[in-house]
């Protein structure tokens, strides 16, 4: 089948299938656009209006994002260069050109990250007694305490590794901080230093807290000061921290569906030993040591990044949760949706009764995930009237109450079918473990199809009620992960609509059985009908605009890079359709080009929560269409993933969705406007304007709704 054919390398090249494209100035580069998103993350760390510990957290987020970017995107580009791929992206760049531009863009950003940390955030934290110390800044009693800590807690787990004819160069694990140590015999030639490596164990934590204080020492600093105990009889000539990043874009041919689990397990093993795509070092490492690392790790000179320490700033997450309440954002506790709040005369209202009285739209983390979506699954797992539960899993927590509920339901004899995506990058091992636990409990577990990731967010509960069977469904935009549901903004529709439920049944049959192309009545499903329907909606807005009925499109998503969709939006703009795009990350479309995209506006919102919801609005001549779903307008989502989007039909729920979009479009605190040259300009309220931070306003709205008396409205 053409629409469900196997995925090859087209996804990483950013090209739509079967489409040879000419380079065009109408498209931004995907990788550089993503780096601009991370620049907006870094801007949060630089913002003096953000509490200090949150600024520290954004420093860590920036670094964590960049780690993943190098593992996935840079790793993929390097594979293309090694394979002599010369095909141009829609913006007209080869893989080699993209790598060069990435290097030129990233280096000043890293310098700015270090400047913000060392000259702004850390000095300001010192006023609160928070300090990251060098050894010579310690007090005598602190030095004594650290000596004892090293002897009892650190020394036993360190493994010094020499490099000589009897000891080959050691394996350097991904993203671990190591010490490159120069040693020599005390009476040896000073010019003949030898190399040794000491890995900084991640189990220790990155920072050692000094007793009864907010003072910390990086654990590598502690190790450096005790290297004489690791190399007795040798002179320590120097110790230099370094850190490697390995390619995570390791792929094997997926021969058959039966072999899929084994293929992924082999990928995980290979990823550990994948090629190095980046070396981070601190200043001062001698040239001979750099050359030795280059020879043994096999990377190019341009892959070396010399940075002011400490390396691996993602580890600053450890300090971002210090109990400095005045320097943290006010904690947010998600609110139970008013319709799900207990009646004053009863313990708890039945979620099934609530849904029988009308569809429910939830918006996380403002509406609590635990008391809505999670509650549906937990209740269904224990309800004797429930006959079956079906669910998709892309990413979930390692201690997931949802997965435990599904296991319990299977053990109780309910029909449980779970489609687990074991190709969800960096979550493969966790998902394989859950898959095995589900199968052990008697659940039916499927892994989707060769060449297609299952990214849909769908639950189906089948319940017997009075001799009839009723189906309850949830279709959402976010992963069934109770931890990220507190940090990511997502929307979901809970409904008993028979037509939607019928489509969900077909979707699960597609996931668990042979590939086929069912006819969906209400759902938009990629890679079957979703892109065609979205393009049709855009074309319909053009027709409405030309007929004088006005055309308007609002689309909120994580990324926009599918070339055909971008071109359809350009066509709509040329026809006069008003287009508002809320795109958190990658955006290949250029807004504001004369005669091409003058009616298109693009904003990005970066705040305390990660914007993750996908929402689509089409004016449709006054008969508005609203959809929510799992897919961005990206090649990978529309062509190479199984995705689902559901219509929101009830007028009251449409008003809620429109309100969410309006909050974001009018944000003048955390919103950034994309310019036609690819830069972003941050919005700031004018002298006469009220401050409108969309996430803050949505929290206020949730609190106000949560205070309503049960039964009102």
C-alpha positions in Angstrom: 0.0 0.0 0.0 1.4 3.3 -1.0 0.4 5.3 2.1 1.7 2.7 4.5 4.9 1.9 2.8 8.1 1.4 4.6 10.0 4.5 5.9 13.5 5.0 4.6 15.7 8.1 5.0 13.3 10.6 3.6 12.2 11.7 7.1 15.6 13.0 8.1 16.0 14.8 4.8 12.8 16.6 5.5 11.2 15.8 2.1 7.7 14.6 1.5 7.6 11.1 -0.1 7.9 10.8 -3.9 8.6 14.5 -4.1 11.8 16.0 -5.7 11.9 19.6 -4.6 13.8 22.6 -5.9 15.6 24.7 -3.3 13.5 27.6 -2.3 14.0 30.8 -0.3 10.5 30.4 1.0 11.6 27.8 3.6 13.6 28.1 6.7 16.0 25.3 7.6 14.6 22.8 10.0 17.8 22.5 12.1 18.5 26.2 12.3 14.8 26.8 13.2 15.1 24.4 16.1 18.2 26.2 17.3 16.2 29.4 17.3 13.7 27.7 19.6 16.5 26.8 22.0 17.6 30.4 21.8 14.2 31.3 23.2 14.7 28.8 26.0 18.0 30.5 26.8 16.2 33.9 26.8 14.1 32.7 29.8 17.4 32.0 31.6 18.5 35.6 30.8 15.2 37.2 31.8 15.6 39.1 35.2 11.8 38.9 35.7 12.1 35.1 36.0 12.9 33.8 39.5 16.6 32.8 39.9 16.2 29.1 40.4 13.9 29.0 37.4 16.6 30.8 35.4 19.0 28.1 36.5 16.4 25.5 35.4 16.3 27.0 31.9 20.1 26.8 31.7 19.7 23.1 32.4 16.8 22.8 29.9 18.9 24.5 27.2 21.8 22.1 27.8 19.5 19.1 27.8 17.8 20.2 24.6 21.2 20.6 23.0 22.3 17.2 24.0 19.3 15.6 22.4 19.8 17.8 19.3 23.3 16.6 18.8 22.4 13.0 19.5 19.5 13.0 17.1 19.8 15.7 14.5 23.5 16.2 14.2 24.0 12.5 14.5 21.6 12.0 11.6 23.3 14.6 9.5 26.7 13.1 10.0 25.3 9.7 8.9 24.1 11.4 5.7 27.5 12.9 5.1 29.2 9.5 5.7 26.7 8.0 3.2 27.5 10.8 0.6 23.9 12.1 0.7 23.9 15.3 -1.3 20.2 15.9 -1.7 19.1 19.4 -0.8 16.6 20.3 1.9 13.6 22.5 0.7 15.7 25.5 1.8 18.6 24.4 -0.4 21.2 23.1 2.0 23.3 19.9 1.8 23.9 17.9 5.1 27.5 19.2 5.1 26.3 22.8 4.8 23.8 22.3 7.6 26.5 20.9 9.9 28.7 23.9 9.2 25.9 26.4 10.0 24.9 24.5 13.1 28.5 24.9 14.4 28.5 28.6 13.6 25.2 29.1 15.4 25.7 26.9 18.5 29.1 28.2 19.6 28.1 31.8 20.4 24.9 30.4 22.0 27.0 28.3 24.3 29.2 31.3 25.1 26.1 33.2 26.0 24.8 30.4 28.1 28.0 30.4 30.2 28.0 34.2 30.4 24.4 34.2 31.8 25.3 31.5 34.3 28.6 32.8 35.6 28.0 36.5 35.4 24.3 36.8 36.3 22.7 33.7 37.9 25.5 32.4 40.1 26.5 35.8 41.5 22.8 36.5 42.3 22.4 33.2 44.0 25.4 33.9 46.2 23.3 36.6 47.9 21.1 33.7 49.1 24.1 31.7 50.2 24.1 29.4 47.2 27.6 28.8 45.8 29.3 26.3 43.6 32.9 26.3 44.9 36.4 25.6 43.7 38.6 23.7 46.1 40.6 26.7 47.1 37.5 28.5 48.2 36.6 25.9 50.9 36.9 26.4 54.6 39.3 24.1 56.5 36.4 22.2 58.2 34.7 21.8 54.8 37.9 20.3 53.4 38.0 17.9 56.3 34.4 16.9 55.7 35.0 16.3 52.0 38.0 14.2 52.7 35.9 11.9 54.9 33.1 11.9 52.3 35.5 10.9 49.6 37.0 8.1 51.6 33.7 6.6 52.6 31.4 7.3 49.6 33.4 8.1 46.5 36.7 6.2 46.5 35.2 2.7 46.7 33.2 3.2 43.4 35.9 4.9 41.3 37.8 2.9 38.7 41.0 4.5 37.4 41.7 3.2 33.9 45.3 3.4 32.5 46.1 3.4 28.8 49.2 1.5 27.9 50.0 -1.6 25.9 48.3 -3.8 28.5 45.3 -1.6 28.9 43.5 -0.5 25.7 41.7 2.9 25.5 38.5 2.6 27.5 35.0 2.9 26.3 33.6 6.4 27.0 29.9 6.3 27.7 27.5 8.8 26.2 27.1 12.2 28.0 29.2 11.1 31.0 31.7 13.4 32.5 35.2 12.0 32.6 38.6 13.2 33.8 41.5 12.9 31.4 44.5 12.5 33.8 48.1 13.0 32.8 50.4 10.9 35.1 54.0 10.0 35.1 56.4 8.1 37.3 58.0 10.4 39.8 61.5 9.9 38.4 60.3 9.7 34.8 60.8 12.0 31.8 58.6 15.2 32.3 57.9 15.1 28.6 56.5 11.6 28.7 53.2 12.0 30.5 50.8 9.0 30.3 47.0 9.1 29.9 44.5 7.7 32.3 40.8 8.1 32.5 38.5 8.4 35.5 34.7 8.4 35.0 32.7 10.6 37.2 30.0 8.2 38.5 26.5 9.5 37.7 25.2 7.6 40.8 26.9 10.1 43.1 25.0 13.1 41.8 26.9 16.0 40.2 27.2 18.3 43.2 28.3 17.5 46.7 26.4 19.5 49.3 28.5 20.8 52.2 27.0 20.2 55.7 24.5 22.7 57.0 24.8 25.1 54.1 23.8 25.9 50.5 27.4 25.5 49.3 28.3 22.8 46.8 31.4 21.4 45.2 31.3 19.6 41.8 32.0 16.0 42.4 34.8 16.0 39.7 36.5 18.7 41.7 36.5 16.4 44.7 37.9 13.6 42.6 40.7 15.7 41.2 41.9 16.6 44.6 42.2 12.9 45.6 43.7 11.5 42.4 46.9 10.6 44.3 44.9 7.9 46.0 43.8 6.5 42.7 47.3 6.6 41.2 49.7 5.9 44.1 53.4 6.2 43.2 52.6 8.4 40.2 52.8 12.1 39.8 49.6 13.8 38.7 50.6 16.3 36.0 47.1 17.5 35.3 43.4 16.5 35.2 41.0 17.8 32.6 37.2 17.2 32.5 35.7 16.1 29.1 32.4 14.8 28.0 31.3 13.0 24.8 28.0 12.9 23.0 27.2 9.9 20.8 24.9 9.5 17.8 21.5 8.2 18.8 20.2 8.0 15.2 21.2 4.4 15.0 18.9 2.4 12.7 18.7 -1.2 11.6 16.6 -2.6 8.8 13.2 -3.7 10.1 12.8 -6.9 8.3 9.5 -8.2 9.6 7.0 -7.3 12.3 7.9 -10.4 14.2 11.5 -9.3 14.5 10.6 -5.7 15.5 11.3 -6.2 19.3 14.6 -7.8 18.6 15.6 -5.1 16.2 14.9 -2.4 18.8 16.8 -4.2 21.5 19.8 -4.5 19.1 19.5 -0.8 18.3 19.7 0.0 22.0 22.9 -2.1 22.3 24.4 -0.4 19.3 23.5 3.1 20.5 25.9 2.6 23.5 28.8 2.2 21.1 27.7 4.7 18.4 30.0 7.2 16.9 31.0 10.4 18.8 29.4 13.5 17.4 30.7 16.0 20.0 33.5 16.4 22.5 33.2 19.0 25.2 36.3 20.0 27.1 37.4 22.7 29.5 40.2 25.1 28.6 43.7 24.0 29.3 43.7 20.5 28.0 47.1 19.9 26.4 47.4 19.4 22.7 48.8 15.8 23.0 45.8 14.8 25.1 43.3 16.3 22.6 45.1 14.4 19.8 44.9 11.2 21.7 41.2 11.6 22.3 40.6 12.4 18.7 42.5 9.3 17.5 40.7 6.9 19.8 37.2 8.5 19.7 37.3 9.2 15.9 35.8 12.7 15.7 36.6 15.7 13.6 38.3 18.9 15.0 35.1 20.9 14.4 33.3 18.5 16.8 35.3 19.8 19.8 33.7 22.4 22.0 35.9 24.2 24.5 33.7 25.5 27.3 34.0 27.2 30.6 33.2 24.6 33.3 31.4 22.9 34.6 30.5 20.6 31.7 27.1 19.0 31.4 25.0 21.8 32.7 21.9 19.7 32.4 23.0 18.5 35.9 22.0 21.9 37.3 18.5 20.4 37.6 19.9 19.1 40.9 20.2 22.6 42.3 17.1 24.1 40.7 14.9 22.5 43.3 16.6 24.1 46.3 14.2 25.3 49.0 14.5 29.0 48.1 10.8 29.6 47.7 11.2 33.3 46.9 13.4 32.4 43.9 11.1 29.8 42.5 7.8 30.1 40.6 4.8 29.6 42.8 3.9 25.9 42.8 1.0 24.9 40.6 -1.4 22.2 41.7 -3.7 21.1 38.8 -7.4 21.6 39.5 -10.0 18.9 39.1 -12.4 19.9 36.3 -15.6 21.3 37.7 -17.7 18.5 36.2 -15.6 15.9 37.9 -15.6 17.4 41.3 -17.4 15.4 44.0 -21.0 16.3 44.8 -21.3 17.7 48.3 -23.8 14.9 49.2 -21.6 12.0 47.8 -18.1 10.8 48.0 -17.4 10.9 44.2 -19.3 11.4 41.0 -19.0 8.5 38.6 -16.8 9.5 35.6 -19.0 7.3 33.4 -22.1 9.2 34.5 -20.4 12.5 33.8 -19.5 11.5 30.3 -23.0 10.1 29.6 -24.2 13.7 30.2 -22.0 15.2 27.6 -18.5 15.4 26.2 -15.7 16.7 28.4 -12.6 18.7 27.3 -9.6 18.7 29.6 -6.6 21.0 29.4 -3.6 19.9 31.3 -1.8 20.9 33.5 -4.6 23.3 34.3 -7.2 20.5 34.6 -5.7 17.7 36.6 -4.7 14.6 34.6 -5.0 12.4 37.6 -8.6 13.2 38.3 -9.7 13.0 34.6 -7.8 10.8 32.1 -5.9 8.7 34.7 -9.1 8.4 36.7 -11.0 7.0 33.6 -8.4 4.2 33.2 -8.1 3.5 36.9 -11.9 3.3 37.3 -12.3 1.2 34.3 -9.7 -1.3 35.5 -11.7 -1.9 38.7 -15.3 -1.6 37.4 -16.9 -5.1 37.0 -19.1 -3.8 34.2 -16.1 -2.9 32.0 -15.4 -5.6 29.4 -12.4 -4.2 27.6 -9.8 -1.4 27.7 -7.7 -0.5 24.7 -4.9 2.1 24.8 -1.9 3.5 22.9 1.3 4.1 24.7 4.1 6.3 23.3 5.9 7.6 26.4 4.9 7.0 30.0 6.6 7.2 33.4 8.7 4.4 34.8 6.3 4.1 37.8 3.1 4.6 35.8 -0.2 4.2 37.7 -1.9 3.9 34.3 0.2 0.9 33.3 -0.4 -0.7 36.7 -4.1 -0.2 36.2 -3.9 -1.9 32.8 -2.0 -4.8 34.3 -4.5 -5.2 37.1 -7.4 -5.1 34.6 -5.7 -7.9 32.6 -5.1 -10.0 35.7 -8.8 -9.6 36.6 -9.8 -11.1 33.3 -10.7 -7.9 31.4 -9.8 -7.8 27.7 -6.8 -5.4 27.6 -5.1 -4.5 24.4 -2.2 -2.0 24.4 -0.3 -0.7 21.4 3.1 0.2 22.7 5.5 2.2 20.6 8.9 0.6 21.3 10.5 2.9 18.7 9.9 6.0 20.9 13.5 7.3 21.0 15.1 7.3 24.4 12.0 5.5 25.9 12.6 2.2 24.1 13.9 0.3 27.2 11.2 1.6 29.4 8.5 0.7 26.9 9.9 -2.8 26.4 9.9 -3.4 30.1 6.2 -2.3 30.4 5.3 -4.5 27.3 6.8 -7.6 29.0 4.9 -6.8 32.3 1.6 -6.4 30.3 2.1 -9.6 28.5 2.9 -11.5 31.7 -0.5 -10.2 33.1 -2.4 -11.5 30.0 -2.8 -8.3 28.1 -2.6 -8.2 24.3 0.4 -6.2 23.4 1.2 -5.0 19.9 4.1 -3.0 18.6 2.5 -1.3 15.6 3.8 -1.8 12.1 7.2 -1.9 10.4 8.2 1.6 9.2 5.4 3.4 11.1 5.6 4.8 14.7 2.3 4.8 16.6 2.1 8.4 18.0 -1.7 8.5 18.4 -3.1 9.2 21.9 -6.2 7.1 22.2 -8.1 5.2 24.9 -11.2 3.0 24.4 -13.3 1.6 27.3 -16.1 -0.8 26.6 -18.7 -1.1 29.3 -21.9 -3.1 29.7 -24.8 -1.0 30.9 -28.3 -2.4 31.2 -27.8 -5.2 28.6 -26.2 -2.8 26.1 -22.6 -1.9 25.4 -21.4 1.7 25.7 -18.0 2.9 24.5 -16.1 5.7 26.2 -13.1 7.2 24.4 -10.3 9.7 25.0 -8.4 11.3 22.2 -5.7 13.7 23.2 -2.5 15.5 22.3 -0.2 14.3 25.1 1.4 11.2 26.3 -0.2 9.1 29.0 2.4 10.2 31.5 1.3 11.5 34.8 4.6 13.3 35.4 4.9 15.2 32.2 1.1 16.0 32.4 2.1 18.4 35.2 4.7 20.1 33.0 3.3 19.9 29.4 0.2 21.7 28.1 -2.1 19.2 26.4 -5.8 18.9 25.6 -8.0 15.9 25.4 -11.6 15.0 24.5 -13.5 12.5 26.6 -16.7 11.4 24.8 -19.3 8.7 24.3 -20.0 9.7 20.7 -20.7 6.5 18.9 -19.2 7.6 15.6 -16.0 8.6 17.3 -15.9 5.4 19.2 -16.5 3.5 16.0 -13.5 5.1 14.4 -11.4 4.4 17.5 -12.3 0.7 17.2 -11.2 0.8 13.6 -8.0 2.5 14.6 -7.1 -0.2 17.2 -7.9 -2.9 14.6 -5.4 -1.2 12.3 -2.8 -1.1 15.0 -3.2 -4.7 16.1 -4.0 -6.5 12.8 -2.8 -6.5 9.2 -2.3 -3.2 7.4 -5.4 -2.0 5.7 -7.1 1.4 5.0 -10.4 1.6 6.9 -12.8 4.4 6.2 -12.9 6.8 9.1 -16.1 8.8 9.7 -14.9 11.4 12.3 -11.2 10.9 13.0 -8.4 12.3 11.0 -5.8 9.5 10.9 -2.2 9.7 9.5 -0.9 8.5 7.2 -4.3 7.7 5.7 -6.6 10.7 5.5 -5.2 13.3 7.8 -3.0 15.3 5.5 -5.5 15.2 2.7 -8.2 16.4 5.0 -6.1 19.2 6.4 -5.2 20.4 2.9 -8.8 20.2 2.0 -9.8 22.4 4.9 -7.1 24.9 3.9 -8.5 24.9 0.3 -12.0 25.4 1.6 -10.9 28.5 3.5 -9.5 29.8 0.2 -12.9 29.2 -1.5 -14.8 30.9 1.4 -12.4 33.9 1.2 -12.9 34.3 -2.6 -16.7 34.0 -2.1 -16.7 36.9 0.3 -17.5 34.8 3.4 -14.0 35.4 4.9 -11.3 32.8 5.6 -9.5 32.3 8.9 -7.1 29.5 10.1 -5.6 29.2 13.5 -3.3 26.3 14.1 -1.3 25.5 17.2 1.4 22.9 17.1 4.9 22.0 18.1 6.4 22.1 14.6 5.5 23.1 11.1 7.8 21.8 8.3 5.8 19.7 5.8 6.5 21.5 2.5 3.1 20.8 0.9 1.3 22.1 3.9 3.5 25.2 4.0 2.8 25.8 0.3 -0.9 25.4 0.9 -0.8 28.1 3.6 1.1 30.4 1.2 -1.6 29.9 -1.4 -4.3 30.6 1.3 -2.5 33.8 2.3 -2.2 35.0 -1.3 -6.0 34.5 -1.5 -6.4 36.8 1.5 -7.1 34.2 4.2 -6.1 35.3 7.7 -3.7 32.8 9.2 -2.5 32.7 12.8 0.0 30.1 13.7 1.2 29.2 17.2 4.3 27.1 16.6 6.5 26.3 19.6 9.5 25.0 17.9 10.5 24.3 14.3 8.8 26.5 11.7 9.9 26.4 8.0 7.3 28.9 6.9 8.3 32.5 6.3 5.6 34.9 7.4 5.1 38.4 6.2 6.6 38.1 2.7 5.1 40.6 0.3 2.7 39.0 -2.1 3.3 35.6 -0.6 2.6 35.4 3.2 1.4 38.9 4.2 -1.6 37.6 6.1 0.3 34.9 8.0 1.4 35.6 11.6 3.6 33.1 13.5 4.2 33.2 17.3 6.0 30.9 19.7 5.1 30.8 23.4 7.9 29.7 25.8 7.1 29.7 29.5 7.1 27.6 32.7 5.1 24.8 30.9 6.1 23.2 27.7 3.5 24.0 25.0 2.6 20.6 23.6 -1.1 20.8 22.5 -2.1 20.6 18.9 -5.2 22.5 18.1 -6.6 23.4 14.6 -9.4 25.9 13.8 -11.0 26.6 10.4 -13.6 29.4 10.1 -15.4 27.4 7.4 -17.7 30.3 6.4 -19.0 30.7 9.9 -19.6 26.9 10.6 -16.4 26.6 12.5 -14.3 23.4 12.6 -12.2 22.5 15.6 -9.8 19.6 15.8 -7.3 18.4 18.5 -4.9 15.6 18.0 -1.4 14.1 18.3 0.1 15.3 15.0 2.2 18.3 14.1 2.3 19.5 10.5 5.6 17.8 9.9 6.6 15.2 7.3 7.3 12.6 10.0 3.8 13.0 11.6 1.8 13.2 8.4 3.6 10.4 6.5 5.5 8.1 8.8 3.5 8.0 12.0 0.1 6.7 13.0 -1.6 9.8 14.4 -5.2 10.7 15.3 -7.1 14.0 15.5 -10.7 14.3 16.7 -13.3 17.0 16.0 -14.6 19.1 18.9 -18.3 19.7 18.1 -20.1 20.8 21.2 -20.5 24.6 21.1 -19.5 25.0 24.7 -16.3 23.0 24.2 -15.5 24.9 21.0 -15.7 28.1 23.1 -13.2 26.6 25.5 -10.8 25.7 22.7 -11.2 29.2 21.1 -10.4 30.7 24.5 -7.2 28.8 24.8 -6.1 30.0 21.3 -7.1 33.6 22.1 -5.1 33.5 25.4 -2.0 32.5 23.4 -2.5 34.8 20.5 -2.8 37.8 22.8 0.1 36.9 25.1 2.4 39.9 25.4 4.8 38.4 28.0 5.9 35.0 26.9 5.1 35.1 23.1 7.7 35.7 20.4 6.8 36.9 16.8 8.6 35.2 14.0 10.0 37.7 11.5 10.4 37.1 7.7 14.2 36.8 8.2 13.9 34.0 10.7 14.6 35.9 13.8 12.1 36.1 16.7 11.1 39.3 18.5 9.8 39.0 22.1 6.5 40.7 22.8 6.4 43.1 25.7 3.3 45.0 27.0 3.2 48.6 26.0 2.8 51.5 28.6 -1.0 51.3 28.4 -1.3 47.6 28.0 -2.3 45.0 30.6 0.2 42.2 31.2 -1.1 39.1 29.5 0.9 35.9 30.1 -1.2 33.1 28.7 -0.1 30.4 31.0 -0.7 32.5 34.1 -4.2 33.5 32.8 -5.0 29.9 32.2 -4.0 29.0 35.7 -6.2 31.8 37.0 -9.1 30.5 34.9 -8.7 27.0 36.2 -8.7 28.2 39.8 -11.8 30.2 39.2 -13.6 27.3 37.6 -12.4 25.0 40.4 -14.1 27.2 43.0 -17.5 26.9 41.4 -20.2 25.1 43.5 -20.9 21.6 42.1 -23.9 21.6 39.8 -23.6 25.2 38.6 -23.6 25.6 34.9 
